[in-house]
Amino acid sequence: MTAGFSLRKIKTPTCLGQRLKKARKRLGLDLLEVELSTKIRTKYLEALEADDYNSLPADAYTKGFISRYARLLKMDEDKVLDDFLQQRSLIISSKNDYLCPSKSFREIGFIVTPKLFMPIIITLFVASLFAYLAFQINGFAAAPELAVSNPVNNSVLDQEKIEINGTTSQQAEVSVNQQKIQVSFDGTFATDYKLLPGINVIQITSRNKANKEKSLTYTVEYKSESAQANSDVVTAQ
C-alpha cells in the first residue's frame, strides 16, 4: 500500500423504501396482508417501498401511513418518519436527482445460471430426439406418397407406346402392373409402357420398406389410326 493512503469502505445509503420492503419480507408478509392489517391501499405501499413520493397523497395521510406501516414491521416509528422527511427533502432539493430511484424495478424471478444451462440443453436435446424419432416412425409406418403425372385417366390414344411418370416417397419401390421400374433418389420415376389395342388397365403401386403401399389405377384406350378411320367410316354409314 502506498504511504499516506489508506483504504476505506464507502457505504451506499439504503433508501427507506428498500428498508421497509426488506423488513416486510423478513416477516413473511405480502402487500395484500399489509393492506388488510394497516388499511393502507396496496398502491401506496408500493409507492413507499419504491420511494415514489409523487404517487403518495398529502403529507398528513402519508405520515399516518408510515407510522402504521413501521408499527406493523416492528420498526421505530419516529426514526422511520424522520428518515422519510429527510429523504423527501433531499429529493425535492435535488429535483429528484438522488441515489434512491423513484421507480421500482421489476424483480427478476428466474435467472439462467451455469448450473441450469446444462440441464436445459440436455432436456432440449432429448425432446428434439424424441420428436425426430416420432417423425421417422410415423413416416415409416404410413403409406408412401404417390402422384402420377402421365397417363391421364380415361384417355384415348393413337400411339402404341406411352410414358408413365410421377413421384413417390424416397426409397420406395414402384411397380406398373406388378413389374418393378426404376425410381430415382429424389423419388421421381419414368418408364415406357406398350399399350394393347383396346382398353388398357394400368395399376401403379408404390411400396415402402414397411410394406405399406399405395396404388392408383388408370384406364387408357389405344386406338390405332387405321382403327379410328374404320370407326369413323362405320359411324358415317
C-alpha atoms as a printed R data frame, in Angstrom:
    type eleno elety resid chain resno       x       y       z
1   ATOM     1    CA   MET     A     1   0.000   0.000   0.000
2   ATOM     2    CA   THR     A     2   1.338   3.442  -0.906
3   ATOM     3    CA   ALA     A     3   2.443   5.576   2.048
4   ATOM     4    CA   GLY     A     4  -0.069   8.242   3.003
5   ATOM     5    CA   PHE     A     5  -3.049   6.365   1.525
6   ATOM     6    CA   SER     A     6  -5.459   4.022   3.214
7   ATOM     7    CA   LEU     A     7  -8.421   2.002   2.026
8   ATOM     8    CA   ARG     A     8 -11.810   2.962   3.303
9   ATOM     9    CA   LYS     A     9 -15.142   1.363   2.591
10  ATOM    10    CA   ILE     A    10 -17.809   3.706   1.311
11  ATOM    11    CA   LYS     A    11 -21.246   2.753   2.491
12  ATOM    12    CA   THR     A    12 -24.003   3.053  -0.041
13  ATOM    13    CA   PRO     A    13 -27.068   4.647   1.547
14  ATOM    14    CA   THR     A    14 -30.043   2.312   1.877
15  ATOM    15    CA   CYS     A    15 -33.245   4.016   0.857
16  ATOM    16    CA   LEU     A    16 -36.172   3.992   3.211
17  ATOM    17    CA   GLY     A    17 -38.321   2.134   0.750
18  ATOM    18    CA   GLN     A    18 -35.740  -0.644   0.474
19  ATOM    19    CA   ARG     A    19 -35.602  -0.976   4.267
20  ATOM    20    CA   LEU     A    20 -39.388  -1.160   4.503
21  ATOM    21    CA   LYS     A    21 -39.549  -3.815   1.831
22  ATOM    22    CA   LYS     A    22 -36.731  -5.832   3.407
23  ATOM    23    CA   ALA     A    23 -38.425  -5.720   6.813
24  ATOM    24    CA   ARG     A    24 -41.754  -6.812   5.314
25  ATOM    25    CA   LYS     A    25 -40.174  -9.785   3.560
26  ATOM    26    CA   ARG     A    26 -38.287 -10.735   6.691
27  ATOM    27    CA   LEU     A    27 -41.658 -11.061   8.443
28  ATOM    28    CA   GLY     A    28 -43.004 -13.082   5.526
29  ATOM    29    CA   LEU     A    29 -45.769 -10.611   4.667
30  ATOM    30    CA   ASP     A    30 -47.093  -9.772   1.248
31  ATOM    31    CA   LEU     A    31 -48.622  -6.438   0.280
32  ATOM    32    CA   LEU     A    32 -52.184  -7.742   0.485
33  ATOM    33    CA   GLU     A    33 -51.663  -8.876   4.076
34  ATOM    34    CA   VAL     A    34 -50.169  -5.492   4.929
35  ATOM    35    CA   GLU     A    35 -53.118  -3.720   3.326
36  ATOM    36    CA   LEU     A    36 -55.577  -5.767   5.387
37  ATOM    37    CA   SER     A    37 -53.666  -5.092   8.597
38  ATOM    38    CA   THR     A    38 -52.951  -1.375   8.126
39  ATOM    39    CA   LYS     A    39 -55.859  -0.302   5.875
40  ATOM    40    CA   ILE     A    40 -53.237   1.268   3.553
41  ATOM    41    CA   ARG     A    41 -54.001   0.661  -0.100
42  ATOM    42    CA   THR     A    42 -51.534  -1.508  -1.974
43  ATOM    43    CA   LYS     A    43 -50.650   1.202  -4.473
44  ATOM    44    CA   TYR     A    44 -49.475   3.464  -1.641
45  ATOM    45    CA   LEU     A    45 -47.487   0.630  -0.057
46  ATOM    46    CA   GLU     A    46 -45.769   0.049  -3.396
47  ATOM    47    CA   ALA     A    47 -45.044   3.779  -3.693
48  ATOM    48    CA   LEU     A    48 -43.497   3.838  -0.211
49  ATOM    49    CA   GLU     A    49 -41.277   0.839  -0.943
50  ATOM    50    CA   ALA     A    50 -40.240   2.369  -4.282
51  ATOM    51    CA   ASP     A    51 -39.557   5.829  -2.770
52  ATOM    52    CA   ASP     A    52 -42.023   7.125  -5.325
53  ATOM    53    CA   TYR     A    53 -43.195  10.175  -3.417
54  ATOM    54    CA   ASN     A    54 -45.003  11.645  -6.396
55  ATOM    55    CA   SER     A    55 -47.568   8.835  -6.136
56  ATOM    56    CA   LEU     A    56 -48.266   9.398  -2.450
57  ATOM    57    CA   PRO     A    57 -51.150  11.529  -1.097
58  ATOM    58    CA   ALA     A    58 -50.822  14.671   1.046
59  ATOM    59    CA   ASP     A    59 -48.282  14.692   3.882
60  ATOM    60    CA   ALA     A    60 -50.917  14.300   6.570
61  ATOM    61    CA   TYR     A    61 -52.040  10.990   5.090
62  ATOM    62    CA   THR     A    62 -48.539   9.821   4.179
63  ATOM    63    CA   LYS     A    63 -47.200  10.365   7.712
64  ATOM    64    CA   GLY     A    64 -50.057   8.272   9.050
65  ATOM    65    CA   PHE     A    65 -49.257   5.550   6.516
66  ATOM    66    CA   ILE     A    66 -45.603   5.498   7.556
67  ATOM    67    CA   SER     A    67 -46.398   5.279  11.264
68  ATOM    68    CA   ARG     A    68 -48.823   2.402  10.802
69  ATOM    69    CA   TYR     A    69 -46.503   0.584   8.414
70  ATOM    70    CA   ALA     A    70 -43.475   0.982  10.721
71  ATOM    71    CA   ARG     A    71 -45.532  -0.236  13.685
72  ATOM    72    CA   LEU     A    72 -46.568  -3.366  11.781
73  ATOM    73    CA   LEU     A    73 -42.974  -4.037  10.742
74  ATOM    74    CA   LYS     A    74 -41.773  -3.568  14.335
75  ATOM    75    CA   MET     A    75 -39.594  -0.604  13.358
76  ATOM    76    CA   ASP     A    76 -39.004   2.638  15.245
77  ATOM    77    CA   GLU     A    77 -41.901   4.837  14.099
78  ATOM    78    CA   ASP     A    78 -40.179   8.145  14.901
79  ATOM    79    CA   LYS     A    79 -36.939   7.084  13.214
80  ATOM    80    CA   VAL     A    80 -38.766   5.909  10.092
81  ATOM    81    CA   LEU     A    81 -40.788   9.123   9.921
82  ATOM    82    CA   ASP     A    82 -37.641  11.264  10.338
83  ATOM    83    CA   ASP     A    83 -35.896   9.271   7.580
84  ATOM    84    CA   PHE     A    84 -38.888   9.822   5.323
85  ATOM    85    CA   LEU     A    85 -38.923  13.572   5.856
86  ATOM    86    CA   GLN     A    86 -35.149  13.839   5.402
87  ATOM    87    CA   GLN     A    87 -35.124  11.713   2.264
88  ATOM    88    CA   ARG     A    88 -38.083  13.555   0.771
89  ATOM    89    CA   SER     A    89 -36.415  16.931   1.373
90  ATOM    90    CA   LEU     A    90 -33.234  15.714  -0.321
91  ATOM    91    CA   ILE     A    91 -35.200  14.537  -3.327
92  ATOM    92    CA   ILE     A    92 -37.092  17.830  -3.580
93  ATOM    93    CA   SER     A    93 -33.951  19.967  -3.166
94  ATOM    94    CA   SER     A    94 -32.037  17.966  -5.773
95  ATOM    95    CA   LYS     A    95 -35.007  17.880  -8.184
96  ATOM    96    CA   ASN     A    96 -35.352  14.104  -7.884
97  ATOM    97    CA   ASP     A    97 -31.656  13.583  -8.745
98  ATOM    98    CA   TYR     A    98 -30.977  11.328  -5.767
99  ATOM    99    CA   LEU     A    99 -29.349   7.987  -5.124
100 ATOM   100    CA   CYS     A   100 -32.701   6.312  -4.440
101 ATOM   101    CA   PRO     A   101 -34.637   5.549  -7.638
102 ATOM   102    CA   SER     A   102 -38.122   6.999  -7.744
103 ATOM   103    CA   LYS     A   103 -39.473   3.957  -9.552
104 ATOM   104    CA   SER     A   104 -39.062   0.355  -8.510
105 ATOM   105    CA   PHE     A   105 -37.520  -2.103 -10.893
106 ATOM   106    CA   ARG     A   106 -39.261  -5.357 -11.577
107 ATOM   107    CA   GLU     A   107 -37.535  -8.162  -9.781
108 ATOM   108    CA   ILE     A   108 -36.185 -10.989 -11.908
109 ATOM   109    CA   GLY     A   109 -37.963 -14.188 -10.983
110 ATOM   110    CA   PHE     A   110 -35.805 -16.582 -12.941
111 ATOM   111    CA   ILE     A   111 -32.120 -16.386 -13.756
112 ATOM   112    CA   VAL     A   112 -30.270 -18.823 -16.001
113 ATOM   113    CA   THR     A   113 -27.085 -19.903 -14.276
114 ATOM   114    CA   PRO     A   114 -24.330 -22.265 -15.499
115 ATOM   115    CA   LYS     A   115 -25.786 -24.991 -13.267
116 ATOM   116    CA   LEU     A   116 -29.148 -24.677 -15.021
117 ATOM   117    CA   PHE     A   117 -27.719 -24.233 -18.508
118 ATOM   118    CA   MET     A   118 -26.540 -27.835 -18.999
119 ATOM   119    CA   PRO     A   119 -29.824 -29.488 -17.855
120 ATOM   120    CA   ILE     A   120 -31.729 -27.171 -20.188
121 ATOM   121    CA   ILE     A   121 -29.509 -28.171 -23.119
122 ATOM   122    CA   ILE     A   122 -29.911 -31.872 -22.281
123 ATOM   123    CA   THR     A   123 -33.680 -31.524 -21.981
124 ATOM   124    CA   LEU     A   124 -33.919 -29.753 -25.331
125 ATOM   125    CA   PHE     A   125 -31.706 -32.405 -26.941
126 ATOM   126    CA   VAL     A   126 -33.805 -35.280 -25.579
127 ATOM   127    CA   ALA     A   127 -37.037 -33.575 -26.632
128 ATOM   128    CA   SER     A   128 -35.653 -32.986 -30.137
129 ATOM   129    CA   LEU     A   129 -34.519 -36.621 -30.350
130 ATOM   130    CA   PHE     A   130 -37.941 -37.924 -29.389
131 ATOM   131    CA   ALA     A   131 -39.622 -35.576 -31.878
132 ATOM   132    CA   TYR     A   132 -37.284 -36.769 -34.645
133 ATOM   133    CA   LEU     A   133 -37.892 -40.443 -33.800
134 ATOM   134    CA   ALA     A   134 -41.643 -39.894 -33.731
135 ATOM   135    CA   PHE     A   135 -41.473 -38.202 -37.115
136 ATOM   136    CA   GLN     A   136 -39.415 -41.048 -38.575
137 ATOM   137    CA   ILE     A   137 -41.676 -43.746 -37.133
138 ATOM   138    CA   ASN     A   138 -44.767 -42.001 -38.419
139 ATOM   139    CA   GLY     A   139 -43.251 -41.607 -41.868
140 ATOM   140    CA   PHE     A   140 -42.040 -45.206 -41.868
141 ATOM   141    CA   ALA     A   141 -45.394 -46.665 -40.823
142 ATOM   142    CA   ALA     A   142 -47.528 -44.543 -43.145
143 ATOM   143    CA   ALA     A   143 -48.266 -45.411 -46.758
144 ATOM   144    CA   PRO     A   144 -45.874 -43.799 -49.243
145 ATOM   145    CA   GLU     A   145 -46.843 -40.783 -51.279
146 ATOM   146    CA   LEU     A   146 -47.698 -41.397 -54.928
147 ATOM   147    CA   ALA     A   147 -48.532 -38.865 -57.634
148 ATOM   148    CA   VAL     A   148 -48.787 -39.746 -61.340
149 ATOM   149    CA   SER     A   149 -48.347 -37.077 -63.998
150 ATOM   150    CA   ASN     A   150 -48.898 -39.335 -67.007
151 ATOM   151    CA   PRO     A   151 -51.036 -41.076 -68.267
152 ATOM   152    CA   VAL     A   152 -54.329 -39.232 -67.972
153 ATOM   153    CA   ASN     A   153 -57.128 -41.446 -66.713
154 ATOM   154    CA   ASN     A   154 -59.834 -42.424 -69.227
155 ATOM   155    CA   SER     A   155 -57.861 -41.046 -72.152
156 ATOM   156    CA   VAL     A   156 -57.926 -42.313 -75.759
157 ATOM   157    CA   LEU     A   157 -54.555 -42.510 -77.537
158 ATOM   158    CA   ASP     A   158 -53.454 -43.362 -81.074
159 ATOM   159    CA   GLN     A   159 -49.896 -44.195 -80.017
160 ATOM   160    CA   GLU     A   160 -48.834 -47.662 -79.038
161 ATOM   161    CA   LYS     A   161 -46.211 -46.541 -76.522
162 ATOM   162    CA   ILE     A   162 -46.693 -44.062 -73.702
163 ATOM   163    CA   GLU     A   163 -44.502 -42.782 -70.905
164 ATOM   164    CA   ILE     A   164 -45.654 -43.359 -67.355
165 ATOM   165    CA   ASN     A   165 -44.095 -40.906 -64.904
166 ATOM   166    CA   GLY     A   166 -44.669 -39.390 -61.492
167 ATOM   167    CA   THR     A   167 -43.231 -39.040 -57.991
168 ATOM   168    CA   THR     A   168 -43.261 -41.115 -54.827
169 ATOM   169    CA   SER     A   169 -41.606 -41.154 -51.404
170 ATOM   170    CA   GLN     A   170 -37.848 -41.565 -51.300
171 ATOM   171    CA   GLN     A   171 -36.593 -45.165 -51.045
172 ATOM   172    CA   ALA     A   172 -39.981 -46.516 -52.099
173 ATOM   173    CA   GLU     A   173 -40.378 -49.182 -54.805
174 ATOM   174    CA   VAL     A   174 -42.720 -48.575 -57.753
175 ATOM   175    CA   SER     A   175 -44.278 -51.201 -59.999
176 ATOM   176    CA   VAL     A   176 -46.506 -50.910 -63.059
177 ATOM   177    CA   ASN     A   177 -48.881 -53.861 -63.362
178 ATOM   178    CA   GLN     A   178 -46.617 -55.745 -60.907
179 ATOM   179    CA   GLN     A   179 -43.491 -55.007 -62.946
180 ATOM   180    CA   LYS     A   180 -40.903 -53.044 -60.940
181 ATOM   181    CA   ILE     A   181 -39.496 -49.910 -62.520
182 ATOM   182    CA   GLN     A   182 -36.528 -47.745 -61.571
183 ATOM   183    CA   VAL     A   183 -37.032 -44.925 -59.065
184 ATOM   184    CA   SER     A   184 -34.573 -42.036 -58.766
185 ATOM   185    CA   PHE     A   185 -33.043 -40.963 -55.445
186 ATOM   186    CA   ASP     A   186 -35.415 -37.992 -55.236
187 ATOM   187    CA   GLY     A   187 -38.475 -40.230 -55.724
188 ATOM   188    CA   THR     A   188 -39.194 -39.494 -59.400
189 ATOM   189    CA   PHE     A   189 -39.856 -42.337 -61.819
190 ATOM   190    CA   ALA     A   190 -40.491 -42.757 -65.542
191 ATOM   191    CA   THR     A   191 -40.879 -45.762 -67.832
192 ATOM   192    CA   ASP     A   192 -42.168 -46.598 -71.317
193 ATOM   193    CA   TYR     A   193 -45.272 -48.735 -71.485
194 ATOM   194    CA   LYS     A   194 -46.631 -50.601 -74.529
195 ATOM   195    CA   LEU     A   195 -50.399 -50.446 -74.961
196 ATOM   196    CA   LEU     A   196 -52.555 -53.202 -76.355
197 ATOM   197    CA   PRO     A   197 -55.351 -52.415 -78.785
198 ATOM   198    CA   GLY     A   198 -58.498 -51.522 -76.935
199 ATOM   199    CA   ILE     A   199 -58.840 -50.673 -73.260
200 ATOM   200    CA   ASN     A   200 -55.750 -50.978 -71.047
201 ATOM   201    CA   VAL     A   201 -55.934 -51.027 -67.264
202 ATOM   202    CA   ILE     A   202 -52.713 -49.725 -65.714
203 ATOM   203    CA   GLN     A   203 -52.109 -50.160 -61.991
204 ATOM   204    CA   ILE     A   204 -49.242 -48.146 -60.487
205 ATOM   205    CA   THR     A   205 -48.175 -49.189 -56.974
206 ATOM   206    CA   SER     A   206 -45.658 -47.679 -54.568
207 ATOM   207    CA   ARG     A   207 -44.408 -49.674 -51.559
208 ATOM   208    CA   ASN     A   208 -42.089 -48.551 -48.752
209 ATOM   209    CA   LYS     A   209 -39.757 -50.614 -46.552
210 ATOM   210    CA   ALA     A   210 -42.532 -51.191 -44.015
211 ATOM   211    CA   ASN     A   211 -44.559 -52.903 -46.783
212 ATOM   212    CA   LYS     A   212 -47.070 -50.083 -46.709
213 ATOM   213    CA   GLU     A   213 -48.321 -49.383 -50.205
214 ATOM   214    CA   LYS     A   214 -50.474 -47.047 -52.227
215 ATOM   215    CA   SER     A   215 -51.960 -47.890 -55.633
216 ATOM   216    CA   LEU     A   216 -53.504 -45.808 -58.414
217 ATOM   217    CA   THR     A   217 -55.394 -47.308 -61.344
218 ATOM   218    CA   TYR     A   218 -55.686 -45.696 -64.772
219 ATOM   219    CA   THR     A   219 -57.734 -46.715 -67.798
220 ATOM   220    CA   VAL     A   220 -56.296 -45.877 -71.230
221 ATOM   221    CA   GLU     A   221 -57.824 -46.840 -74.563
222 ATOM   222    CA   TYR     A   222 -55.482 -47.430 -77.500
223 ATOM   223    CA   LYS     A   223 -56.881 -46.917 -80.999
224 ATOM   224    CA   SER     A   224 -54.545 -47.027 -83.954
225 ATOM   225    CA   GLU     A   225 -55.034 -44.520 -86.736
226 ATOM   226    CA   SER     A   226 -56.463 -47.233 -89.022
227 ATOM   227    CA   ALA     A   227 -58.876 -48.402 -86.342
228 ATOM   228    CA   GLN     A   228 -60.013 -44.847 -85.776
229 ATOM   229    CA   ALA     A   229 -60.500 -44.380 -89.533
230 ATOM   230    CA   ASN     A   230 -62.618 -47.549 -89.794
231 ATOM   231    CA   SER     A   231 -64.647 -46.393 -86.774
232 ATOM   232    CA   ASP     A   232 -65.270 -43.057 -88.451
233 ATOM   233    CA   VAL     A   233 -66.434 -44.792 -91.683
234 ATOM   234    CA   VAL     A   234 -68.845 -47.040 -89.808
235 ATOM   235    CA   THR     A   235 -70.207 -44.045 -87.957
236 ATOM   236    CA   ALA     A   236 -70.682 -42.134 -91.216
237 ATOM   237    CA   GLN     A   237 -72.636 -45.010 -92.784
